[in-house]
Amino acid sequence: MNTRDASADLEAAPIDADLIRQSYNTVLRATGHLPEEQRARLAGPLRGHAGLLLPEVEGQVPHLRGEWRHTAEHVVRRTHSVLDVTVAESRRADRLDDLASLTRSLLMLHQQAPPRPLTSSARS
């Protein structure tokens, strides 16, 4: 499965950090005790958030150094593997926890990673 498919409808959407935080915190604060119905309702949006953030972080990786880069590479690899399972499989409690943790990591990398250097066209 192409990870871009997970967020096809959201591709052009701006990143709503508050909504993303609300989604992953709902899962992470429940510590695996979410009923199936709620897991089913949260899996899709979390996949969409991860799919929206993933290309943003992938674009940052070449500009990162040291631990920032190693962390981003790890999170990108893990996110690809988590998004490669079906939506139904994403609803499993352990998979949903992974997805929520990775979505949090993607958002933090997107927001906190050192900025990309200006290109020569951006300076003029």
N, C-alpha and C positions, 0 to 999 in steps of 0.2 A: 504494500500500500504506500502510496506517495504521501509524505507528511503534509504536503501543501493541500491535499484534498481535505484534511481535517478542518481547515479554516477557509475553504473556498469562498464562502459568503462573507467572511470577515476580512479578506485580504486587503481591501482598501480602507478598512475601518481604522480609526485612530486607536491607540492603546489606552484603554481605560484602566489605569492601575488600581483604582479603588474597587472596581468590579472584579478584577482578577484577584485581588487580595481577599475580597469577600468569599469568592469561590473556593480558593485553596484553604482559607482558614476554616471554612465550614467542615471540610474533610479532615484537616489536621487536628482540629480541636475535638473532634468526635472520637479520636483514637480507635478507629476501627469498629465503632458501634453504630454505624448508620444502617437503617433498614434498607432492604433491596430497592424499594421504590425511590428513596432519596439518592442512593448511589446511582441509579439509572438516570435520575434527573440531573445529577452533577457531572456525570462522565462526559457528556457531549460538550457542555460549555468549557470544561477544563481542557479537553482535547482542542477545542477551538482557540482558547487562550494560548496554549502551548504552541499550536501551529502558527499563530500570529506572531508570537515572540521569537520563535526559533530562527527564522531568516534574519531577524534583526540582530540576534546574538551571533549567528554565523558570520554576518557581515563585520562584526566587531573583532572576531578572533584574529585575523591577520595583523591587527593593529595593537594587540595586547602583548604583554611581556610577562615573563616569570609565572608566579602563581595565578595571576588573573587569567593568563592564557591557558595554563594547564586545567584550571577549574572550568573555564568556558568550553574547552575541547571535551572534557569528560561529560559535562552537562548536555552538550549538543549530541554526543554519541548516545548517551542513555535516553535522551528524549526521542531520538529517532527510533530506538528499539522499542520504547513504550508506545509510540504512536503507530508502530508497525503491526500491532495486534488489533483485533476487531473492536468495535465499540462495545459489543456485548462482553468481551473479555476484559475491557477496561473497567467494567462495573465491579469486578471482584475486589474485595476490600483491600487486599495487598497491592493490586495494580492501581487502584484509585489513590491509595496513599503515595505510591511512587509518583504517579502523575501529578498529584498536588505538590509534593516536595520539589519535583523538577520544574513545575510551573513557577513556584516561588523562587527557585534558583535562577530561572530565566529572567524573571522580572527584576530581581536584584542585580544580575549582571547587566541587563539593559539599562537600569537606572544608575548603577554605582560604578561601573567599569570606567577606567580612565577614558577621557574623550579621544576620538580619532584625531590624528593630526590633520590640519588643514591641507587640502591639495592646492596646487599652484593655481588652479582655476577658481577656487573658493577665496583665495587671498586677493584677487584682483577685482 
